[in-house]
Structure formats: structure tokens, C-alpha cells
Amino acid sequence: MSDEHGQSVENIATTPQSMPVSKKPGWLSRAIWLGPRVAEARAQEFGARHPAFAWYEAARQICDDVAKIGETGSSSWAVLLLNCSAVELLVRTHLVREGLLAGNANLGEAEWANARTLPVVASAWAKLGESRAATLAALLGPERDAAMVALKGDEREFFATGLHDFVMRLAEPLECEANRLGRALFARWSRVLAVALILAVGLGLGGRWLDKKFGKPNLALHAAVTTSSQFPGQGVDHTLLVDGDPDTLGFHTMDGGQQWVVIDLGKVQKFNKVVVYNRPDGYEERAVPIKIEVSKDNVNYTQVAERKENFSKWTARGLKAEARYLRLKNTPPNFFHLGEVEVY
């Protein structure tokens, strides 16, 4: 082929445009978000759009009603009739799902024969035993009323337990399929929650490590401690007030008059925050009202903070203090005790 200038033009073979290739889900989607599993469950779930679902719903409602009246497995006429109806509905459900029954056609001998070829129905039918299976066949046939009246005493009770078990065996796989998506979503959010908790713990531990590694030092750590009085046998080791562990009893004074504890920072230092941990094993109300005072000479003190409400941990911020001595004072005539004091 030539163009208008007589030059030959090669035929250009046209190729169809390549179809977009769907991306394979990443490891995060598969391992944590369970994307493929949820998508599969959503596609395969036995739900309201399925033509057999209405029969299953009706059968489940019957089972719920029997459970509500407290006669599960009972041999009363009413419960036997309800369970027989549930059997018909569940068998119909299995047949429709397998494409062996269409619409609202009646269950005749051919349909029951087809039903017994299904593994679920065949297994449940075998568990009934010959006598129960024969009774159930009679109750599901045109002579239901006569077959029901023929059931007497122990025979009826024996059949009732088998019938209830038969219903449960037919319903269980359908229940499983109907909740496929719910189980997948539960698994997804359980994994997401587990990962979130692990991350939260990891961030918390990492934050503490970073704070210890790069944060401002605790000026009160292992400082000298003096108290106004000492209660016999409790809180006698005052180093525990400044050992970095808030779960110990740092000191315990006597009651009466104003009680206090003084922490000597060793030299005049600037600090902006004081963290006070109350006694860890109770009696928190004894610590309030509590005042924080500072001094450079251990004689002249200035109040920089006060707490009047009960607390487990109190952080006094924005102090802009410059002092060597830190005094915590309890004003009522009461016992005074704390777990830990930190200064930053």
C-alpha cells in the first residue's frame, strides 16, 4: 500500500489493548485485614438473595419458637408437628441449593429420594436408625395424622429426641453458611484489635524507653528524704519515695498537726513539673489537701502548687521553680503517706 506521494506504507498489525491486571492483595491485607477471606465469604455466603433462604429462615424461626417455649426435644404433639414442618423446610432448602428442586413444588417420593442422595441429609437420616426413619417417613406422608396418633408413650419420646437431633443436623451446615461473612468479619476485627493492642503496648513501652533515654532526668531520683515524724513499722525506708517505683510505700508519718516530707535535690536546680503518686494500697483521702513548697535554704519556703481532690497520681505542671528543697505538706491533723515523688 502506498501513500499519496507514492511511498509504501507498511501494514501495522493492531493488537487488542491489554486488559488491566488485578493486583494480588498484599501480605497486610491477607494476614491482618483478611481481604481475600472476607471477599470469598461475601461471595459465597448463604444469604437473603438466595432463593432457598426463605425456607431456611422459616425453619429457623420454628426452632427458635420451640426453644422459647422450653420444649426442645419434647414429645408433645405440638412440638412433634413443628419439628416435622422444620424437617420439610430444611430438606427443601438443601434441595434448592443443590438445584434439585425449583420453586414451590411439593416434596414427593422422587424429591425425598433425591434428598437422601445429599451427604448432609443421608448422614442425618442414617443417624435416625431404621425405626425412627420409618416413623418420620410416615409423619411426612399423606397419613401424618394417623401416624402421629399411632405414636404412644416411650415410643413417642424416643422418636422425639431423634427428630430433634435430625433437625439440628440439617440446620447446622446451613447456619454455618448463613454466618460465613459474620465469622470472617469477626476474625478480621479480632486480628485488627490484636494488632492495635500490640502496637499500643509497643508504643507505650517505646515511649517510656525514649523518655528514660532522652527525656529530662528525674531530679528527685535517689535524693535524701526527711519526714516530720515516723509511724512505727510502716514506710520506714524513705529511699522508696524516690526509687523510681510508685508501687511502694515511701514514708508514713504519725497523725496530729501538720505533717510533711522534704526532698533534698542536692543543689539549687530549675524544674517545672512534680509528679506525686499516692499510697498504692488505699487511704488516698489522707493525702489531701496537699501543698508543694520549694526552698533554697530549707528555711524559707514558697508554695507553688496545691491539690484538694483525691488522687492516685497528681502531676503539677508549670511550676517554674528554682530550688534545692521540695516540701510536700499535709495540712489536716492526719497521717501522711505517699508512694513516689518525681521532679522534672
Sequence and secondary structure as in RCSB ss.txt:
>XXXX:A:sequence
MSDEHGQSVENIATTPQSMPVSKKPGWLSRAIWLGPRVAEARAQEFGARHPAFAWYEAARQICDDVAKIGETGSS
SWAVLLLNCSAVELLVRTHLVREGLLAGNANLGEAEWANARTLPVVASAWAKLGESRAATLAALLGPERDAAMVA
LKGDEREFFATGLHDFVMRLAEPLECEANRLGRALFARWSRVLAVALILAVGLGLGGRWLDKKFGKPNLALHAAV
TTSSQFPGQGVDHTLLVDGDPDTLGFHTMDGGQQWVVIDLGKVQKFNKVVVYNRPDGYEERAVPIKIEVSKDNVN
YTQVAERKENFSKWTARGLKAEARYLRLKNTPPNFFHLGEVEVY
>XXXX:A:secstr
 B TTS B                  HHIIIII HHHHHHHHHH   TTSTTHHHHHHHHHHHHHHHHTT TT  
 HHHHHHHHHHHHHHHHHHHHHTTS  TT    HHHHHHHTTSHHHHHHHHHH HHHHHHHHHHTSTTHHHHHHH
  HHHHHHHHHHHHHHHHHHHHHHHHHHTHHHHHHHHHHHHHHHHHHHHHHHHHHHHHHHHHHHS   TTTT EE
EES   TTSS  GGGGGSS TTS  EE  SSS EEEEEEEEEEEEE  EEEEE TTS GGGG SEEEEEESSSSS
 EEEEEE S  SEEEE    EEEEEEEEEE SSS  EEEEEEE 
